[in-house]
Amino acid sequence: MSFSILKRLPLFSPPFVNVMASSSFYCGVQSKRFLVLAQQLRHYKPPPCSWDDNEERIIEEAAGKFVSQVGFQESVTRVAQNPEKFRSKRAAVLICLFEGDAGDLRVILTKRSSRLSSHSGEVSLPGGKADEGDKDDGDTATREAKEEIGLDPSLVNIITVLEPFLSKHLLRVVPVIGVLNDRKAFKPTPNPVEVDAIFDAPLEMFIKDENRSAEEREWMGEKYLLHFFDYEIENKRYLIWGLTAGILIRAASVVYQRPLAFLEQSPKFKFPGLVDK
């Protein structure tokens, strides 16, 4: 990967155009694009979701990570209240953005190891389940990114978090948006146990209709569209879909603040009565 930062103006039109850049804000980053982006995202407020933390039951997901065929924002789901306690496992993923050589915003992705027992070879964002020692979701996301791809947390400025997503197994996944403040200092080092490859993709791709296909699926009696993004870089092809695609679609729509060029169609599902099934 190439990791040089260009001084370019933003290609999007955020609502907060009067940005005051202090010397302590964004150490190592000189691009006005990132300063504007940071100001925009720091004002972002996730839509309210219908989750009730007092009505939760413990759910374990079989996979150690959270790659899933299904993943939608909590805010678009109907959460059926249950008389039994329900406490989902919490995880966080890092949407690490940087400015590419062409001035586009790009996001760091991984291809899971082909030796893993679950979701082997699939594309995912760096991240994992929260540990007791993590102080917040940003801490979880950057800690996992260091373990998976060798990304030093000090190189990432956390800007904001998006609303949680629910995976197929009802794991609550929090997307954390951060900016890589020194690309040259990041030396990608994949953990061979978890990661086969590290690559990057343009964030804007996930609101466009190019290189995208969709399949209608049904889960828990609700129909939804499963999106697939076919991407090629350095003569290697990657298929980005499921929970990862869903999170990136949402992130791109928040960053670029324009409607999707395609129908998203999320299911209005409820939690099953028997979680064990």
TORKE-764835 format. One record per residue (C-alpha): chain; z, x, y. Coordinates in Angstrom, 3 decimals, padded with zeros to 6 digits. Layout:
N
<site 'A'; <Z; X; Y>>;
...
REM end
This chain:
277
<site 'A'; <000.000; 000.000; 000.000>>;
<site 'A'; <-000.663; 001.072; 003.570>>;
<site 'A'; <002.400; 000.872; 005.803>>;
<site 'A'; <001.331; 001.603; 009.409>>;
<site 'A'; <002.288; -000.739; 012.260>>;
<site 'A'; <-000.251; -001.652; 014.925>>;
<site 'A'; <000.605; -002.836; 018.421>>;
<site 'A'; <-001.075; -006.224; 018.532>>;
<site 'A'; <-000.399; -009.553; 020.160>>;
<site 'A'; <000.444; -012.459; 017.872>>;
<site 'A'; <-002.387; -014.440; 016.310>>;
<site 'A'; <-000.308; -017.626; 016.340>>;
<site 'A'; <000.987; -019.592; 019.328>>;
<site 'A'; <004.768; -020.006; 019.011>>;
<site 'A'; <006.636; -022.339; 021.342>>;
<site 'A'; <008.883; -019.567; 022.662>>;
<site 'A'; <006.598; -017.326; 024.702>>;
<site 'A'; <009.141; -015.866; 027.115>>;
<site 'A'; <010.600; -013.163; 024.883>>;
<site 'A'; <013.139; -010.662; 026.180>>;
<site 'A'; <013.112; -007.522; 024.019>>;
<site 'A'; <016.258; -005.397; 024.206>>;
<site 'A'; <016.404; -001.784; 023.072>>;
<site 'A'; <018.789; -002.714; 020.237>>;
<site 'A'; <016.615; -005.569; 019.029>>;
<site 'A'; <014.273; -004.325; 016.334>>;
<site 'A'; <015.009; -000.660; 015.994>>;
<site 'A'; <011.748; 001.068; 015.073>>;
<site 'A'; <009.515; -001.932; 015.712>>;
<site 'A'; <007.337; -001.791; 018.842>>;
<site 'A'; <004.932; -004.634; 018.114>>;
<site 'A'; <005.156; -007.586; 020.516>>;
<site 'A'; <003.974; -009.713; 017.604>>;
<site 'A'; <007.207; -009.224; 015.711>>;
<site 'A'; <009.348; -009.710; 018.795>>;
<site 'A'; <007.714; -013.076; 019.429>>;
<site 'A'; <007.937; -014.003; 015.766>>;
<site 'A'; <011.625; -013.119; 015.633>>;
<site 'A'; <012.386; -015.182; 018.722>>;
<site 'A'; <010.458; -018.113; 017.286>>;
<site 'A'; <012.163; -018.019; 013.911>>;
<site 'A'; <015.666; -017.502; 015.276>>;
<site 'A'; <015.311; -020.965; 016.834>>;
<site 'A'; <014.168; -022.495; 013.556>>;
<site 'A'; <016.456; -025.148; 012.112>>;
<site 'A'; <015.785; -026.320; 008.539>>;
<site 'A'; <015.456; -030.091; 008.113>>;
<site 'A'; <018.549; -031.794; 006.690>>;
<site 'A'; <018.615; -032.307; 002.944>>;
<site 'A'; <020.343; -034.969; 000.906>>;
<site 'A'; <022.403; -032.547; -001.172>>;
<site 'A'; <026.104; -033.328; -001.429>>;
<site 'A'; <028.132; -030.214; -002.228>>;
<site 'A'; <031.048; -032.384; -003.326>>;
<site 'A'; <028.992; -034.060; -006.023>>;
<site 'A'; <027.726; -031.141; -008.066>>;
<site 'A'; <027.726; -030.031; -011.682>>;
<site 'A'; <027.241; -026.522; -013.052>>;
<site 'A'; <023.707; -025.858; -014.285>>;
<site 'A'; <022.612; -022.613; -015.905>>;
<site 'A'; <018.979; -021.555; -015.892>>;
<site 'A'; <017.777; -019.777; -019.000>>;
<site 'A'; <015.815; -017.094; -017.123>>;
<site 'A'; <017.689; -014.300; -015.370>>;
<site 'A'; <015.523; -014.847; -012.293>>;
<site 'A'; <014.003; -017.989; -010.912>>;
<site 'A'; <010.266; -017.992; -011.391>>;
<site 'A'; <009.427; -021.611; -012.096>>;
<site 'A'; <006.407; -023.853; -012.464>>;
<site 'A'; <008.072; -026.383; -010.171>>;
<site 'A'; <009.784; -025.756; -006.852>>;
<site 'A'; <010.184; -028.002; -003.822>>;
<site 'A'; <012.351; -028.150; -000.712>>;
<site 'A'; <015.586; -030.060; -001.136>>;
<site 'A'; <014.696; -031.961; 002.022>>;
<site 'A'; <011.754; -033.688; 000.291>>;
<site 'A'; <013.699; -034.696; -002.810>>;
<site 'A'; <015.808; -037.774; -003.523>>;
<site 'A'; <019.074; -036.500; -004.907>>;
<site 'A'; <020.726; -039.194; -007.023>>;
<site 'A'; <024.481; -039.150; -006.617>>;
<site 'A'; <026.284; -038.564; -009.878>>;
<site 'A'; <029.887; -039.390; -010.705>>;
<site 'A'; <030.236; -036.036; -012.426>>;
<site 'A'; <030.580; -032.756; -010.593>>;
<site 'A'; <027.306; -030.931; -009.994>>;
<site 'A'; <027.182; -027.369; -008.708>>;
<site 'A'; <023.851; -025.616; -008.886>>;
<site 'A'; <023.500; -021.905; -009.321>>;
<site 'A'; <022.446; -020.294; -006.043>>;
<site 'A'; <019.769; -017.640; -005.627>>;
<site 'A'; <017.861; -016.077; -002.741>>;
<site 'A'; <014.412; -014.575; -002.360>>;
<site 'A'; <013.214; -012.172; 000.329>>;
<site 'A'; <010.095; -013.053; 002.306>>;
<site 'A'; <009.628; -009.568; 003.758>>;
<site 'A'; <006.941; -009.564; 006.457>>;
<site 'A'; <005.099; -006.672; 008.036>>;
<site 'A'; <001.993; -006.203; 010.151>>;
<site 'A'; <-001.078; -005.118; 008.219>>;
<site 'A'; <-003.783; -002.726; 009.296>>;
<site 'A'; <-005.923; -005.656; 010.477>>;
<site 'A'; <-003.074; -007.086; 012.558>>;
<site 'A'; <-002.300; -009.861; 010.074>>;
<site 'A'; <001.164; -010.782; 008.870>>;
<site 'A'; <001.638; -009.798; 005.245>>;
<site 'A'; <004.340; -010.466; 002.669>>;
<site 'A'; <005.600; -008.204; -000.109>>;
<site 'A'; <005.277; -009.614; -003.647>>;
<site 'A'; <005.916; -008.381; -007.163>>;
<site 'A'; <004.369; -008.858; -010.570>>;
<site 'A'; <007.091; -009.336; -013.129>>;
<site 'A'; <007.239; -006.936; -016.040>>;
<site 'A'; <005.136; -007.857; -019.066>>;
<site 'A'; <008.138; -006.885; -021.199>>;
<site 'A'; <010.375; -009.651; -019.869>>;
<site 'A'; <011.156; -012.493; -022.248>>;
<site 'A'; <010.565; -015.199; -019.631>>;
<site 'A'; <007.794; -015.601; -017.041>>;
<site 'A'; <006.425; -012.164; -017.920>>;
<site 'A'; <003.517; -010.973; -015.792>>;
<site 'A'; <003.961; -013.722; -013.187>>;
<site 'A'; <004.048; -013.159; -009.438>>;
<site 'A'; <007.362; -013.607; -007.654>>;
<site 'A'; <009.203; -012.734; -004.469>>;
<site 'A'; <011.941; -010.091; -004.685>>;
<site 'A'; <015.285; -011.758; -005.224>>;
<site 'A'; <017.757; -013.128; -007.725>>;
<site 'A'; <021.006; -014.987; -008.288>>;
<site 'A'; <023.925; -014.554; -005.933>>;
<site 'A'; <026.801; -012.275; -006.900>>;
<site 'A'; <030.405; -012.894; -005.924>>;
<site 'A'; <030.302; -009.834; -003.688>>;
<site 'A'; <027.353; -011.092; -001.599>>;
<site 'A'; <028.477; -012.205; 001.836>>;
<site 'A'; <025.461; -014.461; 002.417>>;
<site 'A'; <021.920; -015.283; 001.241>>;
<site 'A'; <020.443; -012.371; 003.194>>;
<site 'A'; <022.777; -010.024; 001.364>>;
<site 'A'; <021.679; -011.473; -001.985>>;
<site 'A'; <017.980; -011.206; -001.176>>;
<site 'A'; <018.087; -007.628; 000.134>>;
<site 'A'; <020.382; -006.419; -002.656>>;
<site 'A'; <018.003; -007.782; -005.264>>;
<site 'A'; <014.991; -006.337; -003.408>>;
<site 'A'; <016.596; -002.897; -003.529>>;
<site 'A'; <017.205; -003.247; -007.264>>;
<site 'A'; <013.678; -004.504; -007.992>>;
<site 'A'; <011.400; -002.548; -005.638>>;
<site 'A'; <013.581; 000.146; -004.038>>;
<site 'A'; <013.608; -001.499; -000.600>>;
<site 'A'; <016.535; -000.162; 001.435>>;
<site 'A'; <018.314; -003.156; 003.057>>;
<site 'A'; <018.668; -001.144; 006.283>>;
<site 'A'; <014.873; -001.275; 006.673>>;
<site 'A'; <014.861; -005.085; 006.826>>;
<site 'A'; <015.846; -007.222; 009.801>>;
<site 'A'; <016.884; -010.669; 008.571>>;
<site 'A'; <015.529; -013.290; 010.969>>;
<site 'A'; <016.279; -016.676; 009.431>>;
<site 'A'; <016.564; -018.677; 006.216>>;
<site 'A'; <014.501; -021.679; 005.197>>;
<site 'A'; <015.812; -024.818; 003.540>>;
<site 'A'; <016.722; -024.328; -000.131>>;
<site 'A'; <014.185; -025.034; -002.864>>;
<site 'A'; <014.977; -026.578; -006.225>>;
<site 'A'; <013.421; -024.968; -009.268>>;
<site 'A'; <012.423; -026.787; -012.437>>;
<site 'A'; <015.879; -026.085; -013.841>>;
<site 'A'; <017.565; -027.269; -010.626>>;
<site 'A'; <018.429; -023.763; -009.469>>;
<site 'A'; <018.908; -023.703; -005.698>>;
<site 'A'; <016.704; -020.931; -004.271>>;
<site 'A'; <017.134; -019.967; -000.606>>;
<site 'A'; <014.125; -018.240; 001.043>>;
<site 'A'; <015.244; -015.506; 003.444>>;
<site 'A'; <012.715; -014.320; 006.039>>;
<site 'A'; <013.005; -010.691; 007.133>>;
<site 'A'; <010.842; -008.132; 008.905>>;
<site 'A'; <010.231; -004.609; 007.642>>;
<site 'A'; <011.171; -002.497; 010.656>>;
<site 'A'; <009.774; 000.828; 009.404>>;
<site 'A'; <006.889; 000.608; 006.952>>;
<site 'A'; <006.522; 004.362; 006.624>>;
<site 'A'; <010.116; 004.665; 005.447>>;
<site 'A'; <009.581; 002.171; 002.628>>;
<site 'A'; <008.527; 003.931; -000.559>>;
<site 'A'; <007.814; 001.186; -003.131>>;
<site 'A'; <009.683; 002.009; -006.341>>;
<site 'A'; <009.342; -000.717; -008.971>>;
<site 'A'; <012.190; -001.090; -011.439>>;
<site 'A'; <010.241; -000.826; -014.731>>;
<site 'A'; <012.644; -003.198; -016.464>>;
<site 'A'; <011.780; -006.031; -014.073>>;
<site 'A'; <008.597; -005.155; -012.155>>;
<site 'A'; <005.126; -004.005; -013.207>>;
<site 'A'; <003.550; -003.918; -009.756>>;
<site 'A'; <004.307; -004.266; -006.045>>;
<site 'A'; <001.622; -005.600; -003.721>>;
<site 'A'; <001.227; -007.501; -000.481>>;
<site 'A'; <-000.759; -010.564; 000.579>>;
<site 'A'; <-001.601; -012.225; 003.903>>;
<site 'A'; <000.937; -014.924; 004.721>>;
<site 'A'; <-001.714; -017.061; 006.419>>;
<site 'A'; <-003.491; -017.452; 003.087>>;
<site 'A'; <-000.868; -019.990; 002.036>>;
<site 'A'; <-001.834; -022.577; 004.649>>;
<site 'A'; <-005.591; -022.173; 004.114>>;
<site 'A'; <-007.741; -023.880; 001.517>>;
<site 'A'; <-009.574; -020.686; 000.551>>;
<site 'A'; <-008.909; -019.109; -002.834>>;
<site 'A'; <-006.770; -022.128; -003.710>>;
<site 'A'; <-006.921; -024.622; -006.546>>;
<site 'A'; <-004.558; -027.390; -007.606>>;
<site 'A'; <-003.649; -029.371; -010.695>>;
<site 'A'; <-001.899; -032.721; -010.816>>;
<site 'A'; <001.201; -032.611; -012.973>>;
<site 'A'; <004.044; -034.967; -013.759>>;
<site 'A'; <007.740; -034.168; -013.968>>;
<site 'A'; <010.582; -036.625; -014.469>>;
<site 'A'; <008.178; -039.508; -013.940>>;
<site 'A'; <006.826; -038.253; -010.611>>;
<site 'A'; <003.356; -036.849; -009.992>>;
<site 'A'; <002.885; -033.749; -007.882>>;
<site 'A'; <000.301; -031.067; -007.138>>;
<site 'A'; <000.722; -027.579; -008.539>>;
<site 'A'; <-000.992; -025.041; -006.261>>;
<site 'A'; <-002.649; -021.813; -007.420>>;
<site 'A'; <-003.738; -018.995; -005.092>>;
<site 'A'; <-006.153; -016.483; -006.571>>;
<site 'A'; <-005.783; -013.172; -004.749>>;
<site 'A'; <-007.427; -009.766; -005.212>>;
<site 'A'; <-006.288; -006.460; -003.733>>;
<site 'A'; <-007.201; -002.898; -004.698>>;
<site 'A'; <-009.402; -004.239; -007.537>>;
<site 'A'; <-006.493; -006.116; -009.085>>;
<site 'A'; <-006.258; -009.895; -009.301>>;
<site 'A'; <-003.058; -011.877; -008.988>>;
<site 'A'; <-002.391; -015.589; -009.487>>;
<site 'A'; <000.334; -016.898; -007.183>>;
<site 'A'; <001.616; -020.344; -008.110>>;
<site 'A'; <004.623; -022.548; -008.855>>;
<site 'A'; <007.884; -021.933; -007.020>>;
<site 'A'; <006.613; -018.738; -005.382>>;
<site 'A'; <003.545; -020.498; -003.984>>;
<site 'A'; <005.663; -023.423; -002.800>>;
<site 'A'; <008.032; -021.159; -000.890>>;
<site 'A'; <005.169; -019.212; 000.696>>;
<site 'A'; <003.380; -022.416; 001.709>>;
<site 'A'; <006.510; -023.504; 003.529>>;
<site 'A'; <007.093; -020.080; 005.101>>;
<site 'A'; <003.501; -019.888; 006.361>>;
<site 'A'; <003.669; -023.380; 007.868>>;
<site 'A'; <006.893; -022.468; 009.714>>;
<site 'A'; <005.571; -019.127; 010.987>>;
<site 'A'; <002.113; -020.309; 012.051>>;
<site 'A'; <003.246; -023.796; 013.115>>;
<site 'A'; <000.101; -025.591; 012.151>>;
<site 'A'; <-000.644; -028.149; 009.436>>;
<site 'A'; <-001.779; -027.177; 005.971>>;
<site 'A'; <-005.513; -027.303; 005.265>>;
<site 'A'; <-004.759; -029.130; 002.003>>;
<site 'A'; <-002.574; -031.880; 000.566>>;
<site 'A'; <000.768; -030.601; -000.693>>;
<site 'A'; <002.092; -033.718; -002.540>>;
<site 'A'; <005.670; -032.984; -003.561>>;
<site 'A'; <007.431; -035.242; -006.073>>;
<site 'A'; <010.249; -037.482; -004.889>>;
<site 'A'; <012.240; -036.715; -008.008>>;
<site 'A'; <015.856; -037.490; -008.843>>;
<site 'A'; <018.220; -035.459; -010.937>>;
<site 'A'; <018.216; -036.433; -014.595>>;
<site 'A'; <021.168; -038.372; -015.932>>;
<site 'A'; <021.600; -035.872; -018.763>>;
<site 'A'; <021.409; -032.408; -017.250>>;
<site 'A'; <021.650; -030.741; -020.656>>;
<site 'A'; <018.167; -032.109; -021.433>>;
REM end
